[in-house]
Amino acid sequence: MQAKWREPALDGKSIEELRQADLDRLWNPLLFIDNILSESKEATWLTATVNHKGEAYMMERRRVRGVFMENLELDDFPLDVQDLTVTITTERPDTEIDIIPDENEMSGINVQTFVDQQEWKLHEHIEVSRKVMTQEYSSSNRCHPALSVTCRAARRPGYFYWNVFLVMFFISALSFATFAVSPELPQNRLQLSFTLLLTSVTFKFVINQSLPKISYLTYMDKYVLLSLVILCVVCIWHAVVTLFVNYGSLFLARLERHVFVAFVVIYILCHAVFIFWLYFDACKRRRLMKHKDHEYLEFLRKKQEWLEKSKDYTSNSRRQSTMLLHSTHAI
């Protein structure tokens, strides 16, 4: 974390005088990280610099390692994208200080050092937002400026595709194999259907043990419940079919064929709707994050080109000035 502010008390001083000055006795913004839970290591450096106009600037650099608080949003699980935010605020009120992002040195993130790359994909863009916070448990209701720096991490859903969705698809699809048993043997049909239903319920409990206990349904919960509903409907039909046994085997065979085709069509339509739902709703934020990554990298590329052109222009101006001085000296 790097903070920079003007210090008029040091204006016009030389570099040697800045090194000997007691910087700790000067004004300090008293910055701290608001959403940190446990801080394990911190190192702070305080320096002073003077620009070509003689204006002095204080610069505080701080390296913090700790655990930060973030509220997870699991509505789109396992296709969720989580915000990872560091909120920087100050003990001083907003009437005395204002925190703004540095336009010359932008915030960044090192994607290569991300340790959870097997489970998460860290996006490259950074978003900075300003807000005002009210300090809790304080006698004065003073407002304090804050700066939130946010990056995004998208979960890699491959594990859940192969180990949850595909397994539940196989279990629910096997329910149609119970139609191979004669409708005159409903006890055998119900035994097979109940076995598949209990297997799905047990599998759901196993899944829930590795997920946080939340009060709303995720996309994976919705798919598991949809599979359970399909199994329950098949079980109900195997119980209802006993009412049509006395209508004759020909009528029963025709009815079974129509019901089987209807179940298969409904099953395929439910999965098609669910896949489209995942793509257009759950994956919408993931596509937005990729678009922001592209815009962020394009902005960095243009800024780098502008800096290189500025350096070239400065060097050419210096070269022309030097040539002019040499020619004047020759005259």
C-alpha positions in Angstrom: 0.0 0.0 0.0 1.5 3.4 -1.1 0.2 6.8 0.0 1.5 10.1 -1.2 0.6 13.6 0.0 1.9 17.2 -0.1 4.1 18.5 2.8 4.6 22.3 2.5 6.9 22.3 5.6 9.6 20.6 3.5 9.4 22.8 0.4 12.7 23.9 -1.1 14.8 21.6 1.0 17.7 19.6 -0.5 17.9 15.8 -0.6 20.4 15.8 2.2 18.1 17.9 4.4 15.2 15.6 3.6 17.3 12.6 4.8 18.1 14.2 8.1 14.5 15.5 8.7 12.4 13.8 11.4 9.5 12.7 9.1 7.6 10.9 12.0 6.9 14.3 13.6 5.2 15.7 10.5 1.5 15.3 9.6 0.4 11.8 8.8 -2.9 10.6 7.2 -3.2 7.8 9.8 -4.3 5.2 7.2 -5.4 1.7 8.1 -7.1 -1.3 6.4 -10.7 -1.5 7.5 -11.6 -5.1 6.6 -8.6 -6.9 7.9 -9.3 -9.6 10.5 -5.9 -10.7 11.6 -2.7 -9.0 10.8 0.4 -11.3 10.9 3.1 -9.0 9.4 3.5 -5.3 8.6 6.4 -3.2 7.5 6.3 0.6 6.9 8.7 2.9 5.0 8.3 6.7 5.1 10.3 8.9 2.6 10.2 12.5 1.3 10.9 13.7 -2.2 11.0 17.1 -4.0 9.9 17.7 -7.6 11.5 20.1 -10.1 9.3 22.9 -8.8 10.6 22.5 -5.2 7.4 21.1 -3.9 7.9 18.4 -1.3 5.8 15.2 -1.1 5.7 12.6 1.6 5.4 8.9 0.6 4.4 6.1 2.9 4.8 2.5 1.7 3.4 -0.3 3.7 3.5 -4.1 3.2 0.7 -5.9 5.0 0.1 -9.6 5.2 -3.0 -10.9 6.9 -6.5 -12.3 6.6 -9.2 -10.0 5.1 -13.0 -10.2 5.5 -15.2 -10.6 2.4 -18.8 -11.6 2.1 -19.2 -14.5 -0.4 -22.1 -14.5 -2.9 -22.9 -18.1 -3.8 -26.1 -17.6 -5.9 -24.3 -18.6 -9.1 -22.3 -21.5 -7.5 -20.3 -23.3 -9.0 -20.1 -20.5 -11.7 -19.7 -17.7 -9.1 -17.3 -14.8 -9.3 -16.1 -13.4 -6.0 -15.0 -9.9 -5.2 -11.8 -9.6 -3.2 -11.7 -6.1 -1.7 -9.2 -4.2 0.4 -10.8 -1.1 2.0 -8.4 1.6 3.1 -9.7 4.4 5.4 -8.3 6.9 7.9 -8.8 7.9 11.4 -9.1 11.6 10.3 -12.5 13.0 9.3 -13.5 13.9 5.7 -13.3 17.6 6.6 -9.5 17.2 7.0 -8.5 14.6 4.4 -9.7 13.1 1.1 -8.4 9.8 -0.3 -8.1 9.7 -4.1 -6.5 7.0 -6.3 -3.2 7.9 -7.9 -3.5 8.4 -11.6 0.2 8.1 -12.3 0.8 4.8 -10.4 -2.3 2.6 -10.8 -3.1 -0.3 -8.5 -2.2 -3.7 -9.8 -2.2 -7.4 -9.0 0.3 -10.2 -9.6 -1.7 -13.0 -11.2 1.3 -15.3 -11.4 1.8 -15.6 -7.6 -1.8 -16.7 -7.0 -1.7 -19.9 -5.0 -5.2 -21.2 -5.6 -5.0 -21.4 -9.4 -6.3 -25.0 -9.4 -9.6 -23.9 -7.9 -9.9 -20.2 -8.9 -9.0 -18.0 -11.8 -7.8 -14.6 -10.8 -8.9 -11.8 -13.2 -6.3 -9.1 -14.1 -8.4 -6.0 -13.9 -8.6 -3.8 -10.8 -11.5 -1.5 -9.8 -11.1 1.4 -7.4 -14.0 3.1 -5.8 -14.4 5.9 -3.2 -16.9 6.0 -0.4 -17.5 7.6 3.0 -17.7 5.5 6.2 -19.1 6.3 9.6 -17.0 5.0 12.5 -19.0 2.7 14.8 -19.0 2.9 18.6 -17.8 6.4 18.6 -19.2 9.4 20.5 -18.9 11.6 17.4 -20.7 10.7 14.2 -17.9 11.9 12.0 -17.5 10.6 8.5 -14.2 9.2 7.2 -13.2 8.8 3.6 -12.3 5.4 2.3 -10.9 3.8 -0.8 -11.9 0.3 -1.9 -9.6 -1.7 -4.2 -11.3 -4.7 -5.7 -10.1 -7.6 -7.9 -12.2 -10.6 -8.9 -11.7 -14.4 -8.7 -13.8 -16.8 -10.8 -14.3 -20.4 -9.6 -13.2 -23.2 -11.9 -16.4 -25.3 -12.2 -14.8 -28.4 -13.8 -14.7 -30.4 -10.6 -18.4 -29.9 -9.9 -19.3 -30.6 -13.5 -17.8 -34.1 -13.4 -18.4 -35.0 -9.8 -21.8 -33.6 -9.1 -23.8 -32.6 -12.2 -22.8 -35.7 -14.3 -23.3 -38.1 -11.4 -26.8 -36.7 -10.7 -27.6 -36.8 -14.4 -26.7 -40.5 -14.5 -28.8 -41.3 -11.4 -31.9 -39.5 -12.7 -31.5 -40.9 -16.2 -31.4 -44.4 -14.8 -35.0 -43.9 -13.6 -36.2 -44.5 -17.1 -34.7 -48.0 -17.0 -37.5 -48.9 -14.5 -40.0 -48.8 -17.4 -38.3 -52.0 -18.7 -40.0 -53.9 -15.8 -43.6 -55.0 -16.6 -46.3 -52.7 -15.2 -47.9 -55.7 -13.7 -45.0 -55.9 -11.2 -45.3 -52.4 -9.6 -43.4 -53.6 -6.4 -40.3 -54.3 -8.5 -40.6 -50.9 -10.2 -41.1 -49.0 -6.9 -38.2 -50.9 -5.3 -35.8 -49.8 -8.1 -37.2 -46.2 -8.1 -36.9 -45.8 -4.4 -33.3 -47.1 -4.5 -32.4 -44.5 -7.0 -34.2 -41.8 -5.0 -32.4 -42.8 -1.7 -29.1 -42.8 -3.6 -29.7 -39.2 -4.8 -30.7 -38.1 -1.3 -27.5 -39.6 0.2 -25.4 -38.1 -2.5 -27.0 -34.7 -1.8 -26.0 -34.9 1.9 -22.5 -35.8 0.9 -22.3 -32.7 -1.3 -23.7 -30.4 1.4 -20.9 -31.4 3.8 -18.3 -29.6 1.6 -20.3 -26.4 1.0 -21.1 -23.5 3.4 -24.5 -23.6 5.0 -26.4 -20.8 3.4 -30.1 -19.9 3.5 -30.7 -19.7 -0.3 -30.4 -22.1 -3.2 -27.4 -22.2 -5.5 -27.5 -23.4 -9.1 -26.1 -26.8 -8.0 -28.8 -27.1 -5.4 -31.5 -26.3 -8.0 -30.2 -29.0 -10.3 -30.0 -31.6 -7.5 -33.6 -30.8 -6.5 -34.7 -31.0 -10.1 -33.3 -34.5 -10.3 -35.0 -35.5 -7.1 -38.3 -34.1 -8.5 -37.9 -36.2 -11.7 -37.3 -39.3 -9.6 -40.3 -38.6 -7.4 -42.5 -38.2 -10.5 -41.4 -41.5 -11.8 -42.1 -43.2 -8.5 -45.6 -41.7 -8.4 -46.3 -43.0 -11.9 -45.2 -46.5 -11.0 -47.7 -46.3 -8.1 -50.5 -44.8 -10.3 -50.1 -47.3 -13.1 -51.6 -50.0 -10.9 -55.0 -48.3 -11.4 -54.9 -49.2 -15.2 -54.0 -52.9 -14.9 -57.6 -54.0 -15.3 -58.0 -52.1 -18.6 -56.1 -54.8 -20.5 -52.5 -55.4 -21.5 -52.9 -53.6 -24.9 -54.2 -50.4 -23.4 -51.6 -50.6 -20.7 -48.8 -51.0 -23.2 -50.0 -48.1 -25.3 -50.4 -45.9 -22.2 -46.9 -46.9 -20.9 -45.4 -46.0 -24.3 -47.0 -42.5 -24.3 -46.0 -41.8 -20.7 -42.4 -42.9 -21.3 -42.1 -40.7 -24.4 -43.6 -37.8 -22.5 -41.2 -38.2 -19.5 -38.2 -38.4 -21.9 -39.3 -35.2 -23.7 -39.9 -33.4 -20.4 -36.5 -34.6 -19.1 -34.7 -33.3 -22.2 -36.5 -30.0 -22.1 -35.8 -29.5 -18.4 -32.0 -30.0 -19.0 -32.0 -27.8 -22.1 -33.8 -25.0 -20.2 -31.3 -25.4 -17.3 -28.3 -25.2 -19.6 -29.6 -22.1 -21.3 -30.3 -20.7 -17.8 -26.7 -21.3 -16.8 -25.3 -19.7 -19.9 -27.4 -16.6 -20.0 -27.8 -15.9 -16.2 -25.1 -17.6 -14.2 -22.3 -17.1 -16.8 -23.3 -13.5 -17.4 -21.0 -12.1 -14.7 -18.1 -14.2 -15.9 -18.4 -12.8 -19.4 -18.5 -9.3 -17.9 -15.3 -9.9 -16.0 -13.6 -11.1 -19.2 -14.7 -8.0 -21.0 -13.3 -5.8 -18.1 -10.0 -7.7 -18.3 -9.8 -6.9 -22.0 -10.6 -3.2 -21.4 -8.1 -3.1 -18.6 -5.3 -4.6 -20.6 -6.1 -2.4 -23.6 -5.9 0.7 -21.3 -2.6 -0.4 -19.9 -1.2 -1.0 -23.4 -2.3 2.5 -24.6 -0.9 4.1 -21.4 2.4 2.3 -22.0 2.5 3.6 -25.6 1.8 7.1 -24.4 4.6 6.9 -21.8 7.0 5.7 -24.4 6.0 8.5 -26.8 6.4 11.0 -24.0 9.9 9.7 -23.2 10.8 9.8 -26.9 9.5 13.4 -27.1 11.5 14.4 -24.0 14.7 12.9 -25.3 14.3 14.5 -28.7 13.6 17.9 -27.1 16.8 17.5 -25.0 18.8 16.4 -28.0 17.5 19.5 -30.0 18.4 21.8 -27.1 21.9 20.3 -26.8 22.4 20.8 -30.6 21.2 24.4 -30.3 23.6 25.1 -27.5 26.5 23.5 -29.4 25.7 25.6 -32.5 25.4 28.8 -30.4 28.8 28.0 -28.9 30.3 27.5 -32.3 29.0 30.9 -33.5 
